[in-house]
């Protein structure tokens, strides 16, 4: 099947090229954010945070190819929001994601068809169908996994960030300047949270109201704790109450919730250990305890 082999090679090369592009784009973005954080002038930081791309992906050959990806995947608002929450917030992230789904959906069945020998037509059909199903589900699973891991990272760093915000606000710094300062301090400890705080600062400097920028923080992360915090900050700003008090209460609440979650996981650990113990530990114990007795019984019946 030389034609299928050629198609498989082309699909593999295209997938490797797309993966390389995404890796370089992510590395470039992190370098830009790192240079921005290293600066001391706030105006210089704001200029360096903005993405500086000399040539858009739409103007390249790869961009024209990616435009032919299924629009039901690349123009879906839900998928775009999930990509942003997973950390893929570039302008062409949804199009690249749609192209990768097509590549896995077509490439995996071709790979199975070419490399694995099938003796019967039924077996070949089953293997190709299973590969197509795996190629369809794998990108979705990876996206949801990346989104869940990133939300967990942001959730873990949120109490520390709020504590730093409390310190900055009580020291007399405005909330906008405190957000920028905390983002600079958290860039190495909690980079995902620092990046989102930088986005909030960039929006407010661009003329977006603080309420809209904070609500956008929740939409970009999908963390429920941030939604509660944003609602509290908006209400405190409307009623003129102290933002430091709201932040302090939110920090204590988040730490209490995290402690309760850890206690819950510790309480459910014995139940989760039953299956591994029943499968792995108990058979070994039975062999050690009952093994000599079984050997003696066999020796007695055999007359030796």
C-alpha positions in Angstrom: 0.0 0.0 0.0 2.5 2.7 -1.1 -0.2 5.4 -1.5 -1.4 5.0 2.0 2.2 5.0 3.2 2.8 8.3 1.4 -0.3 9.8 3.0 0.8 8.6 6.4 4.2 10.2 6.0 2.6 13.5 4.9 0.2 13.5 7.9 3.1 12.7 10.3 5.3 15.4 8.9 2.4 17.9 9.1 1.6 16.9 12.7 5.3 17.2 13.7 5.4 20.7 12.0 2.3 21.9 13.9 3.6 20.6 17.2 7.0 22.3 16.6 5.2 25.6 15.8 3.1 25.4 19.0 6.2 24.6 21.1 8.1 27.6 19.6 5.1 29.9 20.0 4.7 28.9 23.7 8.4 29.4 24.3 8.4 32.8 22.7 5.4 33.8 24.8 7.1 32.8 28.0 10.3 34.7 27.0 8.3 37.8 26.4 6.5 37.6 29.7 9.9 36.9 31.4 11.5 39.9 29.9 8.5 42.0 30.8 8.6 40.9 34.4 12.4 41.5 34.6 11.9 45.2 33.7 11.6 47.8 36.4 9.6 50.5 34.5 5.9 49.8 34.5 5.4 51.4 31.1 8.2 49.2 29.7 6.5 46.2 31.2 3.2 47.1 29.6 4.8 47.4 26.2 6.6 44.1 26.5 3.6 42.1 27.7 1.8 42.7 24.4 2.5 39.9 21.9 4.9 41.1 19.2 4.4 39.0 16.1 5.9 40.3 12.9 3.9 38.0 10.7 0.5 36.6 11.5 -0.1 32.9 11.0 -3.0 33.7 8.6 -0.5 35.1 6.1 1.6 32.0 5.8 1.1 28.7 4.0 0.3 26.9 7.2 -2.3 29.5 8.1 -4.0 29.1 4.8 -4.0 25.3 5.3 -5.4 25.7 8.9 -8.2 27.9 7.6 -9.6 24.8 5.8 -10.1 23.0 9.2 -13.7 22.3 10.1 -15.4 25.5 11.2 -17.6 23.5 13.6 -14.5 23.0 15.7 -12.5 26.1 15.0 -15.4 28.6 15.4 -17.1 27.0 18.4 -17.3 29.5 21.3 -17.2 26.8 23.9 -14.0 25.3 22.4 -12.4 28.7 22.3 -13.2 29.3 25.9 -11.8 25.9 26.9 -8.6 26.6 25.0 -8.2 29.9 26.8 -8.8 28.3 30.1 -6.2 25.6 29.2 -3.6 28.4 28.4 -3.8 28.4 24.6 -5.0 31.9 24.1 -3.4 32.8 20.8 -5.4 34.1 17.9 -5.1 30.9 15.9 -5.4 28.4 18.8 -8.9 27.2 17.8 -7.9 26.7 14.2 -4.7 24.8 15.2 -6.8 22.7 17.5 -9.3 21.8 14.8 -6.4 20.9 12.4 -4.9 18.6 15.0 -8.2 16.9 15.5 -8.4 16.2 11.8 -4.8 15.0 11.8 -5.4 12.5 14.6 -8.7 11.4 13.2 -7.2 10.6 9.8 -3.6 9.7 10.8 -4.3 7.1 13.4 -6.5 4.9 11.2 -4.0 5.1 8.4 -1.2 4.2 10.8 -3.1 1.2 12.0 -4.0 0.2 8.5 -0.4 0.4 7.3 1.7 -0.9 10.2 -0.5 -3.5 11.8 -1.2 -6.6 9.7 -4.9 -7.6 9.7 -5.7 -11.2 8.7 -9.4 -10.6 8.1 -11.6 -7.8 6.8 -13.5 -7.8 10.1 -10.4 -7.4 12.2 -9.2 -4.6 9.9 -12.5 -2.8 10.3 -12.5 -3.1 14.0 -8.9 -1.8 14.4 -9.4 1.1 12.0 -12.7 2.0 13.8 -11.0 1.9 17.2 -8.1 4.0 16.0 -10.6 6.6 14.5 -12.4 6.7 17.9 -9.1 7.2 19.7 -8.1 9.9 17.3 -11.4 11.7 17.9 -11.3 11.5 21.7 -7.6 12.0 22.3 -7.5 15.8 21.6 -10.6 16.4 23.6 -9.2 14.4 26.5 -5.9 16.4 26.3 -7.7 19.7 26.2 -9.8 18.9 29.3 -6.8 17.5 31.1 -4.7 20.7 30.4 -7.6 22.9 31.5 -8.1 20.9 34.7 -4.4 21.0 35.6 -4.1 24.7 34.9 -7.1 25.5 37.0 -5.7 23.4 39.8 -2.4 25.4 39.6 -4.2 28.7 39.7 -6.4 27.5 42.6 -3.3 26.5 44.6 -1.6 29.9 44.0 -4.6 32.0 44.7 -4.3 32.2 48.5 -0.7 33.3 48.2 -1.6 35.9 45.6 -4.4 37.3 47.7 -2.1 37.5 50.8 0.3 39.6 48.7 -2.6 41.7 47.5 -3.6 42.4 51.1 -0.1 43.5 52.0 0.1 45.8 49.0 -3.3 47.3 49.5 -2.8 47.9 53.3 0.5 49.5 52.5 -1.4 52.2 50.5 -0.9 50.9 46.9 -3.9 51.1 44.6 -5.5 47.8 43.6 -4.3 48.1 40.0 -0.7 48.7 41.0 -1.0 45.9 43.6 -2.1 43.5 40.9 0.9 44.3 38.8 3.3 44.1 41.7 1.9 40.7 42.8 2.1 39.4 39.2 5.8 40.3 39.2 6.4 38.5 42.5 4.5 35.4 41.5 5.9 34.8 38.1 8.4 32.1 39.2 6.2 30.5 41.9 2.8 30.6 40.2 3.4 31.5 36.6 -0.2 30.8 35.4 -1.8 33.1 38.0 0.9 35.7 37.4 0.1 35.7 33.7 -3.6 36.1 34.3 -3.0 39.0 36.6 -0.8 40.6 33.9 -3.7 40.3 31.5 -6.0 42.1 34.0 -3.4 44.9 34.4 -3.1 45.2 30.6 -6.8 45.4 30.1 -7.2 48.2 32.7 -4.4 50.1 31.1 -6.1 49.8 27.8 -9.2 51.5 29.1 -11.3 48.5 30.2 -13.1 49.1 33.5 -11.8 47.2 36.5 -15.1 45.3 36.9 -14.9 44.0 33.3 -11.2 43.1 33.6 -11.8 41.2 36.8 -14.8 39.3 35.4 -12.7 38.5 32.4 -10.2 37.0 34.8 -12.8 34.4 35.9 -13.9 33.8 32.3 -10.3 33.1 31.3 -9.6 30.7 34.1 -12.9 29.1 35.0 -11.9 28.8 38.6 -15.0 29.1 40.9 -13.0 30.7 43.7 -12.0 33.6 41.4 -15.6 34.1 40.6 -16.5 34.5 44.2 -13.5 36.8 44.8 -14.4 39.0 41.8 -18.0 39.3 43.0 -16.8 40.4 46.4 -14.4 42.9 45.0 -17.0 44.4 42.7 -19.5 44.7 45.5 -16.9 46.3 47.9 -16.0 48.8 45.2 -19.6 49.7 44.6 -20.4 50.2 48.3 -17.1 51.8 49.1 -16.0 49.2 51.7 -12.4 48.2 52.3 -10.9 46.0 49.6 -8.2 44.8 52.0 -10.8 43.3 54.3 -12.5 41.6 51.5 -9.2 40.1 50.3 -8.3 39.0 53.8 -11.6 37.2 54.3 -11.3 35.6 50.8 -7.8 34.4 51.6 -8.9 32.8 54.9 -11.9 31.2 53.2 -9.7 29.7 50.4 -7.2 28.2 52.8 -10.0 26.7 54.9 -11.6 25.2 51.8 -8.2 23.8 50.7 -7.7 22.3 54.2 -11.1 20.7 54.1 -10.4 19.3 50.6 -7.2 17.7 51.9 -9.0 16.2 54.8 -11.7 14.8 52.5 -9.0 13.2 50.2 -7.3 11.7 53.3 -10.6 10.3 54.6 -11.3 8.6 51.2 -7.8 7.2 50.9 -8.6 3.9 52.7 -11.5 3.2 50.5 -9.5 3.8 47.4 -6.7 1.5 48.7 -9.1 -1.5 48.9 -8.9 -2.4 45.2 -5.0 -2.2 44.9 -4.7 -4.2 48.1 -7.2 -6.9 46.9 -5.5 -7.2 43.6 -1.8 -6.9 44.5 -1.2 -7.4 48.2 -3.7 -10.1 49.3 -2.6 -12.7 46.7 1.0 -12.3 47.8 0.0 -12.7 51.5 -2.0 -15.9 50.6 0.9 -17.4 48.8 3.3 -16.6 51.7 0.9 -17.9 54.5 -0.8 -20.8 52.7 2.0 -21.8 50.4 3.9 -24.1 52.9 0.7 -25.7 54.0 -0.4 -26.5 50.5 3.1 -28.0 49.8 2.8 -30.2 52.9 -0.7 -31.3 51.9 0.5 -32.2 48.4 3.5 -34.1 49.7 1.2 -36.0 52.2 -1.1 -37.1 49.5 1.7 -38.1 47.1 3.2 -40.4 49.8 6.6 -38.7 49.8 
